[in-house]
C-alpha cells in the first residue's frame, strides 16, 4: 500500500509556480530522498504533503486519506521544516512534554527516551534559548520520533550537527524505518542521501526531474 500519492499537484504563489504538476506514489516503509538547489520546491513539497499548504490544483493522499477533503492534516505524522520553533524560556524536556500532554499519546518516560536517543539530557534545566543550533536540531528530531509516527518528513535534518550527531541521526532514521516508518528527507549532502535512501528524487524549478533507486547498506 502507498503511504503518499500526489496526483497532478501544482502550487502557485503570487503568480509564480513553485510546484509544477507533481505526480508521486511512495510506498510505505521506505526512505525517500529529495535533492535539488535552493528554491527547487523541496520544502514546499513537504509543506503540501503535511497539509500545511493547500495545493492550487491536484490532490494529495496520505495513508489513503485525501487532504483538504477527507482530513485537514495527515494523521500519525511528524514534520521537521526549516528552523524548529520552541518555547524559548522552557527546557527541552518541558517543550516536548507540553506537546505530549496536548496529544495525550505518550507520557514523560517516552519523552525522556526520545531526548536521550538524540544525545541530549532530559534533566538539563537550561532554557532552549541557551541551546546551540545543533542542540535545537536534535531536540526537533526527538520531537519527531517521540510518538513513533508512521510518517516522518525531515527537511535538512543534519543542519547544524557535528559529525558525531550526524552519525546518531543516521542511526535513528534507520531504526525508525526498521520499525516500519516511512521517511522523507531533503539534504544538500549527497552522502546523507546515498547512505540512507531507497529512492532519490531530483527537483528543479518546482518539478520532479528524475528518480534514482539506491542500494542501501
N, C-alpha and C positions, 0 to 999 in steps of 0.2 A: 504493500500500500504506500502511496505517496504521502510524504509529510507536507509538501508545499507544491501547489500548482498555480502558476501565473499564466493567464491567457490574454495575449494582446494588450499588455499593460503599458500605458503611457502616462506621463505626468508633465504638465505644462505650468510653469510659474512665471508670471509677468511676461508672457509671450515667448518664453524660452522653454524648449522641450528638454527636460532634464532626464527623463526616461523615455525611450523610444521603442515601442512595440516589443516588450519583453515577453518571451514565452519560455517557461521553465517547468520541468517536472522533476522534483527532487525526492528521492526515496527516503523512507525512514531509516535511521540507524547509520547514516554515513556522515562524513565530514566533508564539507564543500568550501572551497576557497574562491574568493573573488579578487581579482587583481586589475589594476589599471591606474593611470595617473590621477592626481587630484582633479576633482571636477568631472570624473568619468561616470559618476552615478552610483557608486558603490554604497555610500551612506544613505542616499535617497532610496535605493532599492531596499535596504534594511528597514528604513522607516515605513515603507509601504507594506512590507511583509509583516511588520509588527503591529500594523493597524494605526500607527501614529499619524500617517498621512494617507489620505484617500486618493487613489489614482484618478486622473482626469478621464480615463477610459480603460476598459478591460476589467478583468476580475482576478481576485486573489483568494485562494482557498488554502486554509491551514488545517490539517487533520480532518479534511472533509467538510469543513465549515467555511462558507463564503463570507469574507469580511465585509462589513457595512451592509450586510443583508441578513445572514443568519446570526452573526455576532458582531459587536463593535471591535473587539480585540480578541486575538487568539487566546485560548486557554492553555495553561501549562507551558508558558514561555518565559524566558529571561533574556534581557537585552542589555548589552553594553554599547552605548553610542557616544562617540566623541568624549568630551570631558564629563566624568561622572559627577553627579551632584549629591552632596551630603549636607546634613545639618552641622555647620562648622564648629559650633560650640560644644558638641557632644562627642564622646569617644566612638571609635569604630564599632565596638560591640553594641553600644546604645543605638547607634544609627541602624544597624541591621536588625536589632531586636525590636525596635519600633516598627519596622516593616513587617517582621514576622508576626507581631501582635495584631497588625491590621489584617493580614492574610489568614491567620489562625490555622496554618498548615503544619507548622513546626514549633518547637519550644526552644528554650535557651540552650540546651545541650547541642542541638543541631546547628544553631548559630555559632556557638563556640567551635564546634568541629570544622565548620566551613572556614572560619577565620584562621584556625591552626593549619588547615590544608594549604593555604596560600602563604604560609610562613610568617603570619602576624601573631601577636599575642592578644588573646581576647580579654586579658586582665589589664592591658595597657590603658591607663586612665587619661592619657593625653587627648585633648580635643583633636578632631580631624584637621582643624586649621593648622596644627603643628606637624601634620604628616607631609612627607616628601611626595613628589609626583608618583614615584614608584609605589609607595605605600598606598596612596589613593587608588591606584590602578589595581593593586592586589585586593584591596577591600571591595572594589567594584566587582572583581571576579568572584570573590567569596559570596557577594550578594547574588550573583548569577547562579551559583551552584547550590546554595544552602537549602533550597526547597526541592532539589532534584527534579527539575523540569524535564519535559520530553523534547523541548526545542530550545537551543541557546544560540543567540546571534551576538557575535563578538566583532566589533568594529575596531581594528587595530589594537588587539588586546595586549600586545607586547610593548606598547608605548611607555617609555619612562622606566622600563625594567632593566636591571643589570643581568649579567649572564646567568647567575645562579637562579634568579627569579624566573627568567625565561624558561630554563630547564624545568622548573617546578610547574609552570603553567602548561608546558608541553605535556607533562605527566598527567596533570589534572584533565586536560582536554581528552587525552587518550582514555583515561579512566571513565570519564563521563560518557564517552562514546561506547566504551565496552559494556556499560550497563544498558545501552540501547538508545541513548540520547542522540538526536540529530543536531549537528552543529554547523553553523555557517560562520565563516570568519573572513575578514579582509586583512591584508598585510602588504606593506611595501617590501618586506623581506622575503625573497624567493626561498630561502632556507625554511622559513616557517611553513610556507605553502607546500613545498616538496616533502617536508618531514611529516606533515600531519594529514594532508587532504587526500581523499579518494578521487575527487574530481575538482578541477580548477576551471573557472570561467573567466575569460578576459572581457573587460569592458572598456569602451571608448565612446565619448560623447553621448552617454545615456543608453547605449546599445550593447547587447551581448555580441562580441565579435569572434568568439571561439571557445572551445571546450577541450580540455585535455584530461585523459584518465591517468592517474598517478599510481605508482606501485608503492604502497605504504608498508614500511617495515614493521 
